[in-house]
Amino acid sequence: MNQCTAVALLPPPKHVLALALSVPDRRPEAGHLLCELGEGHDGAHATMLWDEGGRPGSAVWARWRAGQVRLLPLPWCAVLDPGNADAACGLFAGHPSGHDWEVTDPTDEAITRELARRHPHLFRR
């Protein structure tokens, strides 16, 4: 399944904006969030922002729906990749849609195909 194409903007926190006032012409901009879930998923969109060491609940995820963004610490999905028993799903526990190995980023796939066409020696097996 293809990756969801939802995008949201995450404005800088108010304390970052306040600090930026001391630096003229350097106003922080909003960052964009791309949903990591499979297309057609139920519920809010999601992307991981950072992980603080792989402990349960240590990953901070942005979840959004209708322009409202929430930051949440969520535990990792513990389901193991059937093609690689050393790798677990890279999404949060209880996520909707498929596991990360079932989700294809069409942009990444297109870039990889073009690079393989231009530089086939880099993609020999």
C-alpha positions, -999 to +999 in steps of 0.1 A: +000+000+000+012+035-007+020+060+021-007+085+031-001+119+014-014+141+042+007+171+052+004+195+081+024+225+093+037+226+128+044+261+140+074+268+162+067+268+199+060+302+215+092+301+236+112+296+204+095+326+188+102+347+219+139+338+217+140+346+180+130+382+188+165+389+199+179+379+164+166+404+137+154+389+104+156+353+117+120+343+125+116+305+128+093+290+102+067+263+106+079+228+098+060+204+076+048+170+088+042+141+064+020+112+075+039+079+078+008+057+078-006+038+049-031+055+027-068+052+036-060+048+073-086+055+100-082+082+126-055+110+129-024+112+107+009+105+124+046+111+121+074+105+145+093+136+156+121+121+177+129+091+199+148+092+232+164+059+233+139+032+223+123+029+257+085+023+258+068+056+253+101+074+245+091+082+209+073+115+204+047+115+176+028+143+161-009+133+155-031+156+136-066+159+121-083+189+106-053+212+113-051+204+150-017+189+159-010+171+192+024+158+204+022+125+222+047+100+236+037+066+222+052+031+226+066+014+196+047-013+177+063-046+188+053-067+157+083-082+140+089-079+103+083-114+088+111-108+063+136-097+090+131-112+125+156-086+139+134-056+129+102-045+145+076-022+129+087+015+130+053+028+138+036+033+172+017+005+190-019+002+179-014+022+147-041+019+120-033+005+085-003-017+077+030-020+094+059+001+081+072-027+058+038-028+041+038+010+034+056+022+003+067+059-001+060+064-039+083+094-040+112+074-025+104+046-049+105+070-079+138+085-068+153+050-063+142+039-098+157+070-114+190+066-095+192+029-105+186+040-141+213+066-140+238+047-119+231+009-123+265+000-109+253+012-075+223-011-075+238-045-085+231-073-062 
